[in-house]
């Protein structure tokens, strides 16, 4: 058994450790490339991704969906605004909230980066058959769609 396999499978947090490992190995290289080539770091892309998929959203929405700390999201949003990748308008219902939306140039950058993640996801899932991918999707949805508050319990 390889050292890597031993570490990934023989510990008290084997599931968490393997999920983290897969996340880091699959997404990490894309984040490094986008930061190097486009100047877009993980918090910025995560924010752009949320706004692109939610439509108008708030920084609080991004924090809730990504788990990225509020101060990191705030800095990311300010950078995206400064770069013209998102726009902000005051919420008419609550003047304290800013509603964020993606701009045309932001959508272009989002789509370019998303294509890299799609390619990486294909590589990650390549060893799985179609039925295995469906089962993985079902299991991930079961874990992610919980409403018992486990994610906020710490």
Secondary structure, DSSP 8 states (H G I E B T S, - for coil): --HHHHHHHSSTTHHHHHHHHHHHHHHHHHHHHHHHHH---HHHHHHHHHHHHHSSB-HHHHHHHH---HHHHHHHHHHHHHTTSEEEEE-SS-TT-EEEEE-HHHHHHHHHHHHHHHHHHHHHHTTS-HHHHHHHHHHHHHHHT--SSGGG--
